[in-house]
Amino acid sequence: MSNLVLRVPCLLQMALKSIIRVPMVKDLFCLKYWISEAHLFQMGDSTVLKEEGNKYFKAGDYDKALACYTQALDLSNIKDTEKNVIYKNRAAVHLKKGGFELAVEDATKALEFAPNDPKALFRRCQAYEGLDKVDEAFRDAALLMKIDPSNKAITPIFKRLNPIVQQKVKEQNSMTNKVSQMFNLAFDNKCEDPDKRKQAINNLIVLAREGASATMICKYNGLERIKTSLLEERDLSLVVGGIRILACLSKESKERSREIIEKIGVNKIMTLMAMDSSELASSCCTLLQNLMVYGSEFDLFTTKLEKYKEDKKKGERVGPYPYFIPDEYSQEYIDQIFYQLVKMLVNKKVSAHGRDSAMEIMIKHIDRLNGIGWMKKFLFTEGIEGLLTVAGTLKVHNTIPVTEHSRMHASVCLSKVWDDTMSDKEREIFKEKCSEYFKDLFTDEILESKVEAIEAISTLLQGPYEVGNMILGTEGVVQLMFALANSETALHQRIAVEAIVHSASKKNRCTGILKEAVPVLKKLYQHGEDETRVRALVGLCKLGSFGGTDASAKPMADGSTLTLAKVCRNFLKNAADDMRKWAAEGMAYLSLDAEVKEELIEDTPAIEALFDLAKRIDKNSVYASVTILVNLTNSYDKQDVMPELIEMAKFAKQHVPEDHPKDAQKYLSARIHKLAECGLVNALVALAKTDSKNSRELLCRVYMALATEEKLRGLIVQQGGAKSLLQLALENNTDVGKVLAAHALAKVAVTMDPQVAFPGQRMYEVVRPMIHLLHVERSSLQNFEALLALTNLASVSDSVRNRIVTEDGIVAIEQYMFEDHEKLKVAATECMCNMVMNEKVVKLYEKENDKVKLMLLYCGEEDINLVKAAAGAVAILSPSEIVCKKIVEVAPWNEILQTLVANEMAELQHRGCYIVYNMMCANKEIAEKIVESPLFEILMAVTKIDLPDRKKAKECCEEALNKAVEYGLVKPREED
């Protein structure tokens, strides 16, 4: 009794160990298994555990076998010879379960106890082959052939691997020669032909992109030679080539990235990035990002983060939000890079391009939610002050070198840091640092300092607006802004007007400031220089747009808005690029007005100038230009208001927004067609190259407006819009943008031949966006048009149907077959009718489920379109004997088929007769049921019909009767 009491807790302990040590086995199973089998094992008896594991392995119960072997290895008194056997056996289990890495581990451990064990070598060879490690697998196979020549199991593996390895050796020798030749040319400082040397460097860049050749470059001292030869050259094009080779080597390789950090050094790369060369700065920026991302394995973390977000979106249970935590080595060099980047912000020796590159790295990687997470440390450096210094720097003052994009980089980076603050304390630190910075500038007696402060506020208002508005509320700041606007200096006027314009980003916070500034803006617009005038114009445009699309709201005098819009159009057509950018921003506000839209759409040169501006200038111009297009096409979000609420608002004497008559569908459709004639699709294709997700979403809105016009869908395809939409639906877009792009694609796919609209590989790529549109959160119209699009795609070929199956389309389509919405139900059934032509879908219908039953029952519904689709699907499935058996299991099968076979519509009658014919062919038992039912009499009656449109149905019935004769169920009909 006492022995039993002692033994069970020990076995429980063993069970708990299995939970911890064997993640492949389900925890609950392990515990239950060990408790239930406790009586089988004596403590310390590894032989019993091994034999029990062998028994389970032979029975195919690999989980229990794995548990037994693991428990045996956990025993303390197990001998080395036993360990060798059990590790080999557990490796076999892992092979069966597809755990090749674990199989390699166990086979290797077995070889530690018996170095030339044939079984251990064989199993490790199999595992290596499963991992696609051909060289390692071949090495084990060759050794096993030497140790055990009579082993017949290894011979086919050896023969299979040998040619692959020989080919790799041949390629490697060829690659070695190529790398050697490129080295001799690229690193020859005395090369007499510079073009040959540059070509060799370009070839090394290509070689560095591939794993095998990249490894070879590093192996043959490529890094040292790049450092001593290329990076010390006076010709910057050669230095750029060297950096690009390093950038390619570092990509997707932790080992090579860390080798570059050790042998080249972060300081060297950042010194080069600071040089006055945009190309060199950009290349160094790419290299540094690769070192941070791949050297720290941040790329693997990104994959994990994406999965977390996807799971959360699907409503699955997820743990706490994962933040990136680099290892000690990675943290050290990441810190080094970021501290250097902060110093670069205000270092006068750093070029303008180098400074922009430094801020670009910060923008992409500083935040915690989606980046490497250096923001908290950044708060306690001089980083915020450095960004504000860049934000306020004027080229004429020459304080530090900046480009025309530097201020925007600083604004975006400040916004990124502010958005990443996670506590009141962090936000207070941010605000305090900003306040201290501006306090120092405003208390400075030098006027230039105050001017730079206003410029920095203007930049801040474009980023973290809340902080900019706080600084704007500081005593004396607004007064200084107006004083600068009223000065005689053009530069001061321009800076003040910009600040006023950017302060007007939020209507509820800026109305007071803007109304006070209106006289100043009007004065500068009338008498200032062109650069100041266009900025003042934008301020006036903002005031004029406060009513939005509400035709009853008139913030400015009648006609003023149209006058401002006319001036904006003139600037768009005739001014320099910088002023055109401001004019586009002004028009983006004014084009909410329907009168402005109508005048703009009639001004073809202004529209063409708008397209040209968006294609040639920076991303801010893209956003403004696309916003105008969104306004012209009315593709902005507009909330539906219930008529009852409008009546209640009127009764309560509240303001009710009114739609302008010129925003009616007639005018809207005409505007869209006019834009298409002016080359809108070509412009959208070009604009889609922008990296801004918000701009890409706006593009999708415009595409959607175009696709809504059925006559323009051919034009969309003809001018490359379908390809552009596919990229917008799959890559770098907001969730809303992806849905809009997918919906536009669905509209194209509904009315056009898929082979014309989506040629080649594109036809397979368009499947995924269509299936995403079937999500329950999408609108009924999106669901409906996605189903129609998939129906057309599924009709093209079996390879397309296979793609739909692979993308889990069957489940997505089937859910709408149960919808109460009749059109959705019919569309889903029609789609499934095409899908059942695929063998994999037929197999799904043959499994134990009610899929066939549902489809047959739909054949008896009243909706004729639903009956057609369902009958077509059953007809395609009916050659399967399993499906035929399922049909006769449905209670009203005979009545439903009678209705089809006797149907007035020739198409439905043919489908019904074809189903019955296949059921007769399935087996004699089913045929007998048909012969004994009234259905057989109807079949005979159909054979006597002599009408052209019933010929196919008649032939099916005759064949069915012949089958009955063949079975001996009826006698052949005597000839008249």
ABEGO torsion letter per residue (X at the ends): XAAAAAAAAAAAAAAAAAAAABAABBAAAAAAAAAAAAAABBBGBAAAAAAAAAAAAAAGBAAAAAAAAAAAAABAABBAAAAAAAAAAAAAAAAAAGBAAAAAAAAAAAAAABAABAAAAAAAAAAAAAAGBAAAAAAAAAAAAAABAABAAAAAAAAAAAAAAAAAAAAAAAAAAAAAAAAAAAABAABABAAAAAAAAAAAAAAAABAAAAAAAAAAGAAAAAAAAAAABABAAAAAAAAAAAAAAABGBAAAAAAAAAAAEAAAAAAAAABBBAAAAAAAAAAAAAAAAAAAGAAAAAAAAAAAAAAAAAGBBBBBBBBBBBBAAAAAAAAAAAAAAAAAAABAABBAAAAAAAAAAAAAAABAAABAGAAAAAAABAAAAAAAAAAABBAAAGABBBBAAAAAAAAAAAAAAAAABABAAAAAAAAAAAAAAAAAAAABABAAAAAAAAAAAAAAAABBAAAAAAAAABBGAAAAAAAAAABABAAAAAAAAAAAAAAAABAAAAAAAAAAAAAAAAAAAAABBAAAAAAAAAAAAAAAAAAEABAABBABBBGAAAAAAAAAAAAAAABBAAAAAAAAAAAAAAAABAAAAAAAAABAAAAAAAAAAAAABBAAAAAAAAAAAAAAAGABBBBBBBAAAAAAAAAAGBBBBBBBAAABAAAAAAAAAAAAAAGAAAAAAAAAABABAAAAAAAAAAAAAAAABAAAAAAAAAAGAAAAAAAAAABGBBAAAAAAAAAAAAAAAAABBAAAABBEAAAAAAAAAAAAAABAABBAAAAAAAAAAAAAAAAABAAAAAAAAAAGAAAAAAAAAABABAAAAAAAAAAAAAAAABAAAAAAAABBBAAAAAAAAAAABABAAAAAAAAAAAAAAAABAAAAAAAAABAAAAAAAAAAAABABAAAAAAAAAAAAAAAAABAAAAAAAAABAAAAAAAAAAABBBAAAAAAAAAAAAAAAAAAAAGABBBBBBX
